[in-house]
Amino acid sequence: MNTYSYLVSDKIQELILFPTEQCNFRCVYCYEDFKLKRMSPNIVQAIKNFMDNRAPKLNFLSLNWFGGEPLIAKDIVLEISNYANQLSRKYDDLSYSSGITTNGYLLSPSTFKELVEEGVTHYQISLDGPKNIHDLTRIKANGKGTFERIWNNLMSIKNSEYKNFQILLRIHLTKDNLPHMSDFMGELRDHFVGDPRFQILLKPVGKYGGPNDHKLNVINDKEEQIFIEQFKSMLYQNSTEVNDFKTDNVCYASRPNSIAIRSDGSLAKCTVALHDERNSIGNIEPDGTLNINKNRLSPWLRGLVTLDSETLECPKRMLP
């Protein structure tokens, strides 16, 4: 299957699921408002019904868990993942994969074991630098630090018997933490470089509409690549085992076979533009039918018509 066919194929279905939009963190750069609660049992059942309806015609089903912090609603993650697993066993042509974007605080060894056994094998976890820096920006709702718990969870996972998983460590960069990152690159190198189960993404923090955007000391576009290459050099040195993460040049929101289902059952294309009404494209019905406003949906897919690379990379840019 060529790239374009993959992007538009109705035999592929990606669901981005928000089991809750509550979070145990209050990161200083966060853009979410935490107004929505847990998925109700009715929404959970509607998602199962949707998967039931789609499964016989699918070759690939992907579940990606988002939030909030999805592990606050771990029971929902496990319930729907288990159901997707059952469907993949029922239909010979159906492959299933699952990933989760988590802050890592609740990713204990026992929780990791439960998730992996239900097919949740891809993880994205963010760190803001060494403990003294991270604990200033990725803080709990009660204001306490989070680094030690996350790091201990990562070490437990690294030392576990499991081989079939991938963890993307997203390392945030700001002008405030740059002076502290050189030593942290060495720590990351010592623990993760050379382990094929871990990848590293160096990512400058952006202003995405959060209440603290005016306070963020972000790196400008001209400097971004300079600092990234500088830290990559420290991270990998002369290693031939570069587990650097390569970003996809086509955003999930550009693809017709990708849809986000929020905790209240509303549908979206983008996980960043949660407060933009143009991103509210419909809702899921109790029987699993997706009730989609085609006028809201079509602008997100315009890159597949124009084949403009910038639009495909981020359809939110210049969204009509």
N, C-alpha and C positions, 0 to 999 in steps of 0.2 A: 504494500500500500504506500503510495507516494505521500509527501508531506501534506499537500492540499487535501487529498482524500481523507487522511487521518483527521485533519482539522474539522471537516464537515460531515464525517461519516455518522450515519444514524445507528451504526452497530457499536458505537462507542458512547458511553455515558459517564460523565463526571458529575458527581454531586458534591457540593461544598456545603457541609451541614453545621449549623450552629445549635448544639444541644442546649446551650444556655448562653445568654449574653451578659451574665454576671461575671465578675473577675475578682480574684483574691489579691491582685496587684493594683497599684495606681502609678504606673510608669509616667514620668513627667511629660513625655512626648506623645502620650496616647491620644487618639482621636475619637475613641468610643465614649458613649454616654451611660452605658449600663442600665438603660431604662427597661429593656425586655428581660423577662425571667427565663425559667426553664421551658423546654418544649413540653407541651401537655401530652398525655397518652394518646389523645386524638390525632395530634400532628405526627407522633411517632408511628401510629398505625397507618396514617395516610402515606408516609414515606415507604413503609413496607408494601403498601398496595401499589404505589408507583413502581417500585422495583419488581414486584410480581408481574405487573403489566408489561414492563420493558424487557425482562430477563429472557424470554424465549427468542427474542430477535437480536440479542446483544452478543458480541464477541468479547467485550471488555467493559467491566464496571469498576469505576474508581470512586471511593469515598474519601473525602478530605475533610477532616474535623477542624473547626475553627471556633472562635468565640469573640468576646469573653475569654474565659479559660475553660475549655471543653472538659477538663478532668474534674471540674466541680460537679459535672453531670456524668460521671464515669459510667453509671449504670445505663444511661441512654446510649452512650458510645458503644458499650459492650453488647447491648441488646440488638441494635441495628446492625452492628458488625457481624454478630453471630447469624443474623437473618441473611445477610449478604453472602456469608460463607456457605450457608445451607443451599442458597440458590446456585452458587457456583458448583456445588457438588451435584445438584439436581440436573443441571444443563451442561452437557459435555463440551459445548462450544464456548461456554462462558468462563472467562478468566476474571479474577477479582483482585484488586489491590487497594490498600488503604494507607492513609497518612494522617498526621495530626500536627497542627501548630500549637505548641504548648509552652508555657513559661518554664516548665520542668520542675516546679516546686513540689507538685503532687505525684511526680513520676518516680515513685518508690520502686524498689526491686519487685515487690509483689504485684503492683499495678502494671509495671512493664511486662511482666510475665503474662498477666491476663490479656493485655492488649496484643502482644505478639502472637499468642495462641489463637486469637480471633482474626489474625491477618493484618493487624495494624503494624506495619513494619517500617514506615518512613516517618521521621520526626524532624521538626524544626524547632530549635531552642535558641533563644537569644541571650547573649551576654554583653554587658557594657564595659568590659575591662576587668581589671583585678578587683578583689573584694572591696577595697576602700573606695573605689570609684563606682563600681556597679551598684553598691548599696546606697548611693546617693540618688540614683535615677530609676532603678528597677526595684521599687519598694512595695511592701505589702500595704494593704488598705489601712492597716494600723500604724504605718510609718516605719516599720522595722525592716531590716535588711533581708536579702534573699539569697545572696551568693553562696554561702556555705552549704545550704540545703541542696541547691541546684547542682553544685560541683560534686557533692557527695553522691547524689543520684547518678550523675554522669560516670563517676568512678566505679560505682557498683555495676552499672550497665556495661562499661568497658571490660570489667573483670568477670562478667557473667559468661555462662556457657553458650549463650546465643550467638549465632553467626549471621543469621538471615535477617539483618535489619540495616537501615541507613539512618544516621543522625546528621543533619545539617546544623552545624553551629554557626549561627548568624551573629557576627561580631560587629556591634554598632560603633561607628566612629563619629565624634563631634570635635569641634575645636577645643572643648574643655578636657576631653579624655586623651587627646593625642600625645601629650607629654608622658603619659603613663603606659602607653601601649607597647613600647619596645620590649620591656621585661615580660609583659603578658604574652607577646608573640612567642617568646622562648618557652613559656609555660605550656602554651598550646602545642608547640612543636614537640616538646618532650613527651606529652601525653597522647596526642592524637595523630600527628603526621606519621604516615606509614601504616596506620590502621585503616584498611579499606572500608571499614564500617562507618567511618566518620569523614565528613567533608566540611570545609570551612568556607564561609562567605563573608567577606569584609564589606560592610554596607553602611554608608553614611546615613545618619538620621535625617529625615525630611520633615517638612512642615505639611501635615496632612489634614489640618482643620481642627486640631485640638485646642483646648482653652489656654495652653501654655506656649503656643506657637511663637508668640512675640518674645518669649524668653529664651528660645532655643538658639544656641550658638553653632549654627550648622556650617558645614564645609561647602564652599561655593563650587560650582560645576568645573571651573578651571583647575582647582586644586585637587578635586576628588580623585582623579586617576593617578596623580602624582603620589598622593599618600597611600593609595591602595597598592601601587607597585612597590613602594618603599617597604611597606609592612609585609607584603608577599615575599620580598627578598629576605627579610628577617625570619619569616615563618618557615620557608622551605630551604633557605641557604642553597647548598649544592645538591639537595636531595633529588633523586630521580623519581621518588614516590610522591608526586604532587597530587594531594587530594583536594584540589581547589574545585569549587563548585562553579559550573558553567550555567548561566541563566538562560532561560528559553527566550527567544526573540519574538515569540507570539504569546501574548497574554491569554490566560484562560478565559478572560471576559470577551475576547474577540471570537471565541468559538461557539457555534450554535449548540454543540453537544456538551456544554458545561453550564451548570445552573447552581446558584446558591439558594438554599432554603433556610431562612432565618427561624429563630426559635418560636415566632408567632405564626409560622406558616407562610409568611410573605416571601416572594421570590425576588432575587437580585442577580446582577451580573458581576458586580465588583465588591470585594470585601473591604475596600477602603472608603468608597463614597457612600457610606451607610446613611448619611443624612441628606443625600441628594435625591430629590423626588424622581429624577430621570432614571435613577437606579432601582426604583420600585416598579417591577415589571409585571406583577401579578400575584397569584397565591395558589397554594395546593389545595385541591378539593378533598373531602373525606375519602372518596374512592380512588385517590391517587392521581386524578387528572390534574394537569397543570393548566391553570386558567391564566393565559399570558396575553398581555396587551402588546400586540404586534407593533404598534406605533412606538411604544417605549423600547421594544427589543431591537428593532432594525438599526437604530444608530450605533448600537454596540457592535454590530456585525459588519459595519460598512467597510472595514479594512479588507474583508474577504472579497469585496467587489472591486475596490480601488487597488488592492495589493500594495498600498502605501506602507512602507516598513514601520514608520513612526506610529501610524494608527494601529497597526497590528500589535506593536509592542505595548502600547497603552491607549486603548480606545477612549479612555476618560479624557485624554487631552483633546481639546477642541471639540468636545461632545456637543452636538447641536442642541 
